[in-house]
Amino acid sequence: MSKHLSVIIPTYNEAGKIKGTIEAIYNYLSRQNYSWEAIVVSDGSSDKTVEVVSEFISNKSEFSLI
């Protein structure tokens, strides 16, 4: 059986921190020998969290934003 990991990342007004977080997750998981996905959940952020995440994940199919 092959392994698959799903990472859920809840956020709320994390525009100043989220890029470093999702970049570290991407860099680590990209080196692993299993499939994975990362789902970023913005809980009504009023800052630029959604924009920062959207820009970073625009060419990374493993990520999605809710």
C-alpha positions in Angstrom: 0.0 0.0 0.0 1.4 3.4 -0.9 1.5 6.2 1.6 -0.4 9.5 1.2 -0.3 12.4 3.6 -2.8 15.3 3.9 -1.7 18.4 5.8 -4.4 20.8 6.9 -3.1 24.3 7.7 -5.6 26.6 9.5 -4.9 30.3 9.2 -6.4 33.5 10.4 -4.6 36.8 9.6 -1.2 35.2 9.1 -0.1 37.2 6.1 3.2 38.0 7.8 4.1 34.4 8.6 2.2 32.0 6.3 4.6 32.1 3.3 7.5 30.9 5.4 5.4 28.2 6.9 4.0 26.8 3.6 7.4 27.1 2.0 9.0 25.0 4.7 6.2 22.4 4.4 6.6 22.3 0.6 10.4 22.0 0.8 10.2 19.2 3.3 7.4 17.2 1.8 8.8 17.5 -1.7 11.8 15.4 -0.6 9.7 12.6 0.8 8.9 9.3 -1.0 5.2 9.5 -0.7 2.4 11.4 -2.2 1.0 14.4 -0.3 -1.3 17.3 -0.3 -1.5 20.5 1.7 -4.8 22.3 2.3 -4.6 25.9 3.6 -7.8 27.0 5.3 -8.3 30.8 5.7 -10.9 31.4 8.4 -12.1 34.7 7.2 -8.8 36.5 7.4 -9.0 40.3 7.0 -5.4 40.8 6.0 -3.6 39.6 2.9 -3.3 35.9 3.9 -5.3 34.7 1.0 -3.3 36.7 -1.5 0.0 35.5 -0.1 -1.0 31.9 -0.1 -2.6 32.2 -3.6 0.6 33.6 -5.0 2.8 30.9 -3.5 0.7 28.0 -4.5 -0.2 29.2 -8.0 2.1 26.6 -9.6 2.1 23.9 -6.9 -0.6 21.3 -7.6 -0.1 19.7 -4.2 -1.6 22.8 -2.5 -5.2 24.0 -2.3 -6.8 27.0 -0.6 -10.2 27.0 1.0 
